[in-house]
Amino acid sequence: MSSQGQPDHDHQPRHELHNASVDESVAAAGACAQVHLPTGRVCARPQGHGGSCDFTPPDQAPTAGPERN
C-alpha cells in the first residue's frame, strides 16, 4: 500500500507466474512471458504491454538466472 492507502502496483507479486502459460525465467527478466502453447514461442515484450503479444522462439527471449534446458 502507498502512503495514501492505495495499492502499490510496482511491488505487487505477479500472480500470472503460477499460470502454466507463462515462462517464469522470461517473466523474471521483466518481459510479458506469455507462452503461445501450440508453438512454445514466448512474448518478449515488456510486462504489462498494450496490444498484442510478440512471440519469439524461447531461446531468443530474455531470461533471468541460469540457462533453460
TORPA-4810 file (N, C-alpha, C, O; in nm, 3 decimals):
<nodes>
NODE_1_0.083_-0.118_0.000_0.000_0.000_0.000_0.088_0.125_0.000_0.194_0.128_0.062_M
NODE_2_0.043_0.225_-0.069_0.113_0.352_-0.070_0.078_0.429_0.057_-0.007_0.386_0.135_S
NODE_3_0.144_0.542_0.077_0.117_0.623_0.195_-0.025_0.681_0.192_-0.076_0.722_0.296_S
NODE_4_-0.089_0.685_0.075_-0.226_0.734_0.063_-0.328_0.620_0.075_-0.447_0.642_0.052_Q
NODE_5_-0.284_0.501_0.109_-0.375_0.388_0.125_-0.416_0.322_-0.005_-0.507_0.240_-0.006_G
NODE_6_-0.348_0.356_-0.116_-0.378_0.297_-0.246_-0.286_0.177_-0.270_-0.174_0.176_-0.218_Q
NODE_7_-0.329_0.079_-0.347_-0.241_-0.035_-0.378_-0.115_0.014_-0.449_-0.121_0.101_-0.535_P
NODE_8_-0.004_-0.044_-0.413_0.125_-0.011_-0.475_0.154_-0.117_-0.580_0.212_-0.221_-0.550_D
NODE_9_0.115_-0.090_-0.706_0.125_-0.189_-0.812_0.269_-0.222_-0.849_0.295_-0.328_-0.906_H
NODE_10_0.364_-0.133_-0.818_0.504_-0.160_-0.851_0.562_-0.271_-0.767_0.664_-0.330_-0.804_D
NODE_11_0.500_-0.301_-0.654_0.553_-0.403_-0.565_0.458_-0.520_-0.545_0.471_-0.595_-0.449_H
NODE_12_0.364_-0.535_-0.635_0.269_-0.646_-0.628_0.332_-0.771_-0.687_0.405_-0.762_-0.786_Q
NODE_13_0.305_-0.888_-0.628_0.356_-1.011_-0.690_0.288_-1.037_-0.823_0.174_-0.996_-0.845_P
NODE_14_0.357_-1.104_-0.912_0.300_-1.138_-1.043_0.227_-1.271_-1.030_0.288_-1.378_-1.043_R
NODE_15_0.097_-1.265_-1.006_0.018_-1.386_-0.987_0.015_-1.474_-1.110_-0.005_-1.595_-1.100_H
NODE_16_0.034_-1.414_-1.229_0.032_-1.494_-1.350_0.150_-1.590_-1.358_0.150_-1.679_-1.442_E
NODE_17_0.250_-1.574_-1.272_0.363_-1.667_-1.273_0.321_-1.808_-1.234_0.393_-1.904_-1.262_L
NODE_18_0.206_-1.822_-1.171_0.154_-1.953_-1.134_0.074_-2.016_-1.247_0.016_-2.123_-1.229_H
NODE_19_0.071_-1.950_-1.361_-0.001_-1.998_-1.478_0.096_-2.074_-1.567_0.206_-2.026_-1.595_N
NODE_20_0.056_-2.192_-1.612_0.144_-2.275_-1.695_0.175_-2.210_-1.829_0.269_-2.252_-1.897_A
NODE_21_0.100_-2.109_-1.868_0.126_-2.045_-1.998_0.214_-1.921_-1.985_0.217_-1.837_-2.075_S
NODE_22_0.287_-1.908_-1.873_0.384_-1.800_-1.853_0.519_-1.863_-1.823_0.530_-1.949_-1.736_V
NODE_23_0.621_-1.822_-1.896_0.757_-1.871_-1.875_0.819_-1.791_-1.760_0.845_-1.672_-1.775_D
NODE_24_0.843_-1.856_-1.646_0.890_-1.786_-1.526_1.025_-1.719_-1.546_1.045_-1.608_-1.496_E
NODE_25_1.118_-1.782_-1.615_1.250_-1.721_-1.631_1.245_-1.597_-1.720_1.322_-1.504_-1.700_S
NODE_26_1.156_-1.596_-1.819_1.139_-1.479_-1.905_1.067_-1.369_-1.827_1.101_-1.252_-1.839_V
NODE_27_0.967_-1.406_-1.747_0.894_-1.308_-1.664_0.989_-1.244_-1.563_0.978_-1.124_-1.536_A
NODE_28_1.081_-1.321_-1.507_1.177_-1.266_-1.410_1.268_-1.162_-1.474_1.326_-1.079_-1.404_A
NODE_29_1.282_-1.166_-1.605_1.363_-1.068_-1.677_1.282_-0.942_-1.709_1.334_-0.849_-1.770_A
NODE_30_1.154_-0.939_-1.669_1.070_-0.822_-1.690_0.984_-0.824_-1.814_0.920_-0.725_-1.847_G
NODE_31_0.984_-0.937_-1.884_0.904_-0.949_-2.007_0.764_-1.002_-1.974_0.740_-1.054_-1.866_A
NODE_32_0.674_-0.988_-2.069_0.538_-1.039_-2.058_0.540_-1.190_-2.030_0.475_-1.237_-1.936_C
NODE_33_0.615_-1.264_-2.109_0.641_-1.407_-2.089_0.523_-1.498_-2.118_0.528_-1.617_-2.085_A
NODE_34_0.417_-1.446_-2.178_0.304_-1.532_-2.216_0.353_-1.632_-2.320_0.420_-1.594_-2.416_Q
NODE_35_0.320_-1.759_-2.302_0.362_-1.864_-2.395_0.248_-1.895_-2.491_0.134_-1.915_-2.449_V
NODE_36_0.280_-1.900_-2.620_0.183_-1.944_-2.721_0.190_-2.096_-2.718_0.282_-2.155_-2.775_H
NODE_37_0.093_-2.159_-2.653_0.101_-2.302_-2.625_0.116_-2.391_-2.748_0.191_-2.489_-2.741_L
NODE_38_0.050_-2.363_-2.861_0.067_-2.451_-2.977_0.210_-2.452_-3.033_0.254_-2.553_-3.089_P
NODE_39_0.283_-2.340_-3.018_0.417_-2.333_-3.078_0.530_-2.328_-2.977_0.645_-2.357_-3.012_T
NODE_40_0.500_-2.293_-2.852_0.603_-2.280_-2.749_0.677_-2.148_-2.755_0.770_-2.125_-2.677_G
NODE_41_0.637_-2.060_-2.846_0.701_-1.928_-2.856_0.658_-1.842_-2.738_0.550_-1.862_-2.681_R
NODE_42_0.742_-1.744_-2.700_0.724_-1.664_-2.580_0.718_-1.516_-2.617_0.792_-1.470_-2.703_V
NODE_43_0.629_-1.441_-2.550_0.623_-1.297_-2.572_0.737_-1.228_-2.499_0.751_-1.242_-2.377_C
NODE_44_0.820_-1.155_-2.573_0.935_-1.086_-2.516_0.908_-0.938_-2.493_0.998_-0.865_-2.453_A
NODE_45_0.785_-0.893_-2.517_0.752_-0.752_-2.492_0.752_-0.727_-2.341_0.741_-0.822_-2.264_R
NODE_46_0.764_-0.601_-2.298_0.767_-0.570_-2.154_0.640_-0.613_-2.082_0.531_-0.615_-2.141_P
NODE_47_0.654_-0.646_-1.954_0.539_-0.681_-1.871_0.436_-0.568_-1.876_0.472_-0.451_-1.865_Q
NODE_48_0.310_-0.603_-1.892_0.202_-0.506_-1.893_0.189_-0.427_-2.022_0.123_-0.323_-2.025_G
NODE_49_0.252_-0.475_-2.130_0.246_-0.404_-2.257_0.103_-0.393_-2.308_0.018_-0.474_-2.272_H
NODE_50_0.079_-0.293_-2.390_-0.050_-0.278_-2.455_-0.050_-0.353_-2.588_0.056_-0.379_-2.644_G
NODE_51_-0.165_-0.386_-2.635_-0.176_-0.453_-2.765_-0.141_-0.600_-2.759_-0.136_-0.661_-2.652_G
NODE_52_-0.118_-0.656_-2.875_-0.093_-0.799_-2.888_0.047_-0.837_-2.846_0.139_-0.755_-2.846_S
NODE_53_0.062_-0.963_-2.810_0.194_-1.017_-2.779_0.276_-1.031_-2.906_0.221_-1.043_-3.016_C
NODE_54_0.407_-1.029_-2.891_0.501_-1.051_-2.999_0.581_-1.175_-2.963_0.676_-1.168_-2.884_D
NODE_55_0.543_-1.289_-3.020_0.603_-1.417_-2.981_0.734_-1.442_-3.054_0.745_-1.419_-3.174_F
NODE_56_0.832_-1.488_-2.979_0.965_-1.516_-3.030_1.006_-1.657_-2.986_0.953_-1.707_-2.886_T
NODE_57_1.098_-1.721_-3.056_1.143_-1.853_-3.010_1.198_-1.842_-2.867_1.263_-1.743_-2.833_P
NODE_58_1.173_-1.942_-2.784_1.213_-1.933_-2.644_1.364_-1.915_-2.623_1.406_-1.855_-2.524_P
NODE_59_1.445_-1.965_-2.714_1.590_-1.949_-2.699_1.637_-1.807_-2.733_1.753_-1.774_-2.712_D
NODE_60_1.546_-1.723_-2.786_1.580_-1.584_-2.817_1.515_-1.486_-2.720_1.538_-1.365_-2.730_Q
NODE_61_1.436_-1.534_-2.626_1.369_-1.448_-2.529_1.466_-1.414_-2.416_1.553_-1.494_-2.382_A
NODE_62_1.451_-1.294_-2.355_1.537_-1.259_-2.242_1.507_-1.349_-2.124_1.392_-1.387_-2.103_P
NODE_63_1.607_-1.382_-2.047_1.587_-1.464_-1.928_1.665_-1.405_-1.811_1.761_-1.331_-1.830_T
NODE_64_1.623_-1.440_-1.692_1.697_-1.405_-1.571_1.740_-1.536_-1.507_1.660_-1.629_-1.496_A
NODE_65_1.862_-1.543_-1.464_1.910_-1.663_-1.399_1.975_-1.760_-1.494_2.012_-1.723_-1.606_G
NODE_66_1.988_-1.884_-1.450_2.059_-1.984_-1.531_1.987_-2.019_-1.659_1.866_-1.999_-1.671_P
NODE_67_2.061_-2.070_-1.754_2.007_-2.113_-1.884_1.899_-2.217_-1.864_1.904_-2.297_-1.771_E
NODE_68_1.799_-2.213_-1.953_1.695_-2.317_-1.953_1.742_-2.434_-2.036_1.825_-2.419_-2.126_R
NODE_69_1.686_-2.551_-2.006_1.719_-2.672_-2.084_1.639_-2.675_-2.211_1.653_-2.769_-2.289_N
</nodes>
